[in-house]
Amino acid sequence: MNLTTAEEESEQEIHLPADIDWQMLDKSKFFFLGAALFSGVSAMLYPIVLLKTRQQVAFQSQVSCIEIAYKIVRYEGFKALYRGFGTSLMGTIPARALYMGALEVTKSNVGTATIGLGLPDHTVAMIANAAAGLSAAMAAQLVWTPIDVVSQRLMVQGYAGVGHGAKLSVPGSSSCKYVNGIDAFRKILKTDGLRGLYRGFGISILTYAPSNAVWWASYSIIQRIVWDALGCYKCKKGDRGGESGNGTIKPDGKTVMLVQGVSAAMAGGVSALITTPLDTIKTRLQVLDVEERERRGGPTIGQTIRNLVKEGGWTACYRGLGLRWASMSMSATTMITTYEFVKRLSAKNPDILP
């Protein structure tokens, strides 16, 4: 099934490369290449995620990301920007496998079912992408939530302060110290049980499931708008490059990748703007340790929101928005271009692809 349809303008069409669905993929190759390439993407973006996390949990209302980064490098060293990355990477591989599997199966099945209702192709694409993003996020959180809890505890540990060598007060930075991810996993399991590793699971679902649904739906819509604009531009310009004998414009690989990247970045910004408050609340819930919970009387979602509002007003719920926007936009751009590249490399019969 092809979810990216041809666009027509002034008797010219833009025909995009056919979408590669679940049945066309070599599954083992798809998961192996996906895990390898997405691990590299995670490594590039991890420092931004760490800075975003520390900004969200800081009790001070005015802490800039530049100030946080400077203090981390000065007091903790450059390698502190990758604190918890090993743990995060261990979870990325199985979580990404679940994510990609659920995404492709749902997109294919929902798309096939929806197209049978006689809906327009762009509506089919939007519904299939939204449903796929929703199911993929829910599947991935089964693995990702415990990894997220552990890696975020490591991220905020040893937080250097914004003052002259003073310690910045953050949740989870009290008496419990972790040597590494395994030590953190063991201590959390011992003090809080399995529930401690899945703290914030509900809010994670409420954050990532809508976020993914919004992203994939937005991506589908924005990509169509960009292709429409590009088609109009080419027609007005009279550009005949890449045109076949029947008046059909066939964009080259670079153009397709550029449109996908721009659409992904814009969709990432939309998703970040909508879901950042939920992400801030989730992060606060996940990094609170036993001592902190007893001292602050939590954690509950309501109490976390009240604490945030008390610390910096309602805008405190949007702490880390700039970093999250940047992270999601860059992640979305690299993710979608990498994802499409992996799918093409993993096709069972690459010779028949356009």
C-alpha positions in Angstrom: 0.0 0.0 0.0 1.3 3.4 -1.0 0.5 6.1 1.6 2.3 8.9 -0.2 0.2 9.8 -3.1 0.8 11.7 -6.3 0.1 15.5 -6.4 -1.4 17.1 -9.5 -0.9 20.7 -10.6 -1.4 22.1 -14.1 -1.4 18.7 -15.7 1.9 17.8 -13.9 2.2 15.2 -11.2 4.8 14.6 -8.5 5.2 10.9 -8.1 6.9 9.9 -4.8 8.8 6.7 -4.2 6.5 3.8 -3.2 6.1 3.3 0.5 7.7 0.0 1.8 5.2 -1.8 3.9 5.7 -4.5 6.5 5.3 -7.5 4.1 8.1 -6.1 1.9 10.7 -6.0 4.7 13.4 -8.5 5.6 12.6 -8.4 9.4 15.9 -9.5 10.8 17.8 -7.0 8.6 15.3 -4.3 9.5 15.7 -4.7 13.2 19.5 -5.1 13.2 20.2 -2.1 11.0 17.6 -0.1 12.8 19.1 -0.8 16.2 22.6 0.1 15.0 21.7 3.3 13.2 19.3 4.6 15.9 21.9 3.9 18.6 24.2 6.3 16.7 21.4 8.9 16.5 20.8 8.5 20.3 24.5 9.1 21.0 24.4 12.4 19.0 21.3 13.8 20.8 21.9 12.5 24.3 23.6 15.6 25.8 20.5 17.7 24.8 18.3 15.2 26.5 20.4 15.4 29.7 20.4 19.2 29.7 16.6 19.2 29.2 16.1 16.7 32.1 18.2 18.8 34.5 16.4 22.0 33.5 13.1 20.3 34.1 13.9 19.1 37.6 15.7 22.2 38.9 13.8 24.0 41.7 15.2 27.4 40.5 12.9 28.9 37.9 15.5 30.8 35.9 18.2 28.3 34.9 19.3 28.6 31.3 20.5 25.5 29.3 23.8 27.3 28.6 24.4 27.9 32.3 23.6 24.3 33.1 26.0 23.0 30.3 28.8 25.3 31.5 28.5 24.1 35.1 28.3 20.5 34.1 31.5 20.7 32.1 33.3 22.9 34.7 32.4 20.9 37.8 31.8 17.4 36.5 33.7 17.2 33.3 32.7 16.7 29.7 31.9 13.0 30.1 29.1 14.0 32.6 27.1 15.1 29.5 26.8 11.3 28.8 26.0 10.2 32.3 23.5 7.4 32.1 24.0 6.9 28.4 25.1 3.3 28.7 21.9 2.4 30.5 19.9 4.4 28.0 21.6 2.6 25.1 20.8 -0.8 26.6 17.2 0.1 26.6 17.2 1.8 23.2 17.8 -1.4 21.2 14.8 -3.5 22.5 12.6 -0.5 22.8 13.3 0.6 19.2 12.7 -3.0 18.0 9.2 -3.0 19.7 8.6 0.6 18.4 9.4 -0.2 14.8 7.6 -3.5 14.7 4.4 -2.0 16.2 4.7 1.0 14.0 4.9 -0.9 10.7 2.3 -3.6 11.6 -0.2 -1.0 12.8 0.4 1.3 9.8 0.0 -1.5 7.3 -3.2 -3.0 8.9 -4.9 0.3 9.8 -4.1 1.7 6.4 -5.5 -1.3 4.6 -8.6 -1.3 6.7 -9.1 2.5 6.3 -8.6 2.6 2.6 -11.4 0.1 2.2 -13.8 2.7 3.6 -13.3 4.8 0.5 -11.6 7.7 2.3 -9.2 10.0 0.4 -5.6 8.9 0.4 -4.3 11.8 2.5 -6.9 11.0 5.2 -5.9 7.3 5.1 -2.3 8.3 5.6 -3.1 10.6 8.5 -5.2 8.0 10.3 -2.8 5.2 9.7 0.2 7.2 10.8 -1.5 8.5 14.0 -2.7 5.0 15.0 0.8 3.6 14.2 2.5 6.3 16.4 0.1 5.6 19.2 0.6 1.9 19.3 4.4 2.1 18.8 4.8 4.4 21.7 2.7 2.2 24.0 4.7 -0.9 23.0 8.1 0.8 23.5 7.2 2.2 27.0 7.0 -1.4 28.4 10.8 -1.5 28.0 11.6 2.2 28.0 10.0 3.3 31.3 12.4 1.4 33.6 15.4 2.5 31.5 14.1 6.0 31.6 13.8 6.0 35.4 17.3 4.7 35.9 19.0 6.9 33.3 17.2 10.0 34.5 18.3 9.3 38.1 21.9 9.1 36.8 21.4 12.3 34.8 20.6 14.4 37.8 23.1 12.8 40.2 25.9 15.1 41.1 24.2 18.2 39.7 26.6 21.1 40.1 24.9 24.3 41.1 24.4 27.7 39.5 26.2 29.5 42.2 29.8 29.7 43.2 30.4 26.0 43.5 27.1 25.5 45.4 25.0 22.5 44.8 21.8 23.0 42.9 18.8 21.6 44.7 17.2 19.0 42.5 14.9 16.0 43.3 16.6 12.7 43.6 20.0 14.2 44.5 19.9 13.5 48.2 21.4 10.6 50.0 21.1 7.8 47.5 24.0 7.7 45.1 24.5 5.3 42.2 27.7 3.8 40.9 26.3 2.9 37.5 23.1 1.8 35.8 23.1 -1.7 37.3 23.6 -0.3 40.8 20.8 2.2 40.3 18.5 -0.6 39.0 19.3 -2.8 42.0 18.8 0.0 44.6 15.6 1.2 43.1 14.2 -2.3 43.0 15.3 -2.9 46.6 13.8 0.3 48.0 10.7 0.7 45.8 10.1 -2.7 44.2 9.0 -3.1 40.6 6.7 -0.2 41.0 9.7 2.1 41.5 11.0 1.1 38.1 7.7 1.8 36.5 7.1 5.1 38.3 5.6 7.5 35.8 4.5 4.7 33.4 1.0 6.1 33.3 2.1 9.7 32.6 4.7 8.3 30.2 1.9 6.7 28.2 0.0 10.0 28.4 3.0 11.8 27.2 4.6 9.7 24.5 1.5 8.0 23.0 -0.3 11.3 22.1 3.1 12.9 21.3 3.8 10.1 18.8 0.3 10.2 17.4 0.5 14.0 17.0 3.9 13.7 15.4 3.1 11.0 12.9 -0.2 12.7 11.9 1.4 16.1 11.7 4.2 14.6 9.7 1.8 13.1 7.2 -0.1 16.4 6.8 3.0 18.7 6.7 4.7 16.4 4.1 1.7 16.7 1.9 1.6 20.5 2.2 5.3 20.7 1.4 4.9 18.5 -1.6 2.0 20.7 -2.8 4.1 23.8 -2.4 7.0 22.2 -4.2 4.7 21.1 -7.1 3.3 24.6 -7.4 6.8 26.1 -7.4 8.1 23.7 -10.0 5.1 24.4 -12.3 5.4 28.2 -11.9 9.1 28.0 -12.5 8.7 25.7 -15.5 11.3 23.3 -14.1 11.4 20.3 -16.4 14.2 18.5 -14.5 13.4 15.0 -13.5 10.4 14.9 -15.7 9.4 11.8 -17.6 7.9 11.8 -21.1 4.3 11.8 -19.8 4.7 15.1 -17.9 5.3 13.4 -14.5 7.8 15.0 -12.2 9.9 12.3 -10.4 11.9 13.9 -7.6 15.3 12.6 -7.0 16.5 11.0 -3.7 18.0 14.2 -2.3 14.7 16.1 -2.8 12.7 13.3 -1.2 15.1 13.2 1.8 15.0 17.0 2.1 11.2 17.1 2.1 11.0 14.3 4.7 13.6 16.0 6.9 11.8 19.4 6.8 8.4 17.9 7.5 9.8 15.8 10.3 11.4 18.9 12.0 8.2 20.9 11.8 6.1 18.0 13.1 8.6 17.6 16.0 8.1 21.3 16.9 4.3 20.9 17.0 4.5 17.8 19.1 7.0 19.4 21.6 4.8 22.4 22.0 1.7 20.3 22.8 3.3 17.7 25.1 6.1 19.5 27.1 4.1 20.0 30.3 3.3 16.3 30.5 7.0 15.5 29.9 8.1 17.9 32.7 5.6 16.3 35.1 6.8 12.8 34.1 10.4 13.7 34.6 9.8 15.1 38.1 7.9 11.9 39.1 10.6 9.6 37.8 13.6 11.2 39.5 12.1 11.5 43.0 13.8 9.0 45.4 12.4 7.6 48.6 13.8 10.4 50.9 12.5 13.1 48.6 9.1 11.6 48.4 8.8 11.4 52.2 10.0 15.0 52.5 7.8 16.5 49.9 4.7 14.3 50.5 4.5 12.8 47.0 4.8 11.9 44.4 1.4 12.5 42.8 0.6 14.3 39.6 -1.4 16.9 41.4 1.3 17.6 43.9 4.0 17.8 41.2 1.9 20.3 39.3 1.4 22.4 42.5 5.2 22.3 43.2 6.0 23.5 39.7 3.5 26.3 39.8 4.8 27.3 43.2 8.3 27.4 42.0 7.8 29.4 38.8 4.2 29.8 37.9 2.5 27.9 35.1 5.4 28.6 32.8 7.4 26.2 35.0 5.5 23.4 33.3 7.3 24.4 30.1 10.8 24.2 31.5 13.1 22.7 28.9 10.7 23.6 26.0 13.5 25.0 23.9 15.7 22.1 24.5 12.9 19.6 23.9 11.8 21.4 20.8 15.4 21.3 19.5 15.8 17.7 20.6 12.6 16.5 19.1 13.1 18.4 15.8 16.6 17.1 15.3 15.6 13.7 16.5 12.6 13.6 14.2 14.7 14.8 11.2 17.5 12.2 11.8 14.9 9.5 12.8 12.7 9.8 9.7 15.6 10.0 7.2 17.4 7.1 9.0 14.1 5.2 9.2 13.3 5.5 5.5 17.0 4.6 4.7 16.8 1.5 6.9 13.5 0.4 5.2 15.0 0.7 1.8 18.1 -1.3 2.9 15.9 -3.9 4.4 13.6 -4.4 1.5 13.4 -8.1 0.3 13.6 -7.1 -3.4 15.3 -3.7 -3.6 15.6 -4.0 -7.4 11.8 -3.5 -7.8 11.8 -0.3 -5.8 11.4 2.9 -7.8 
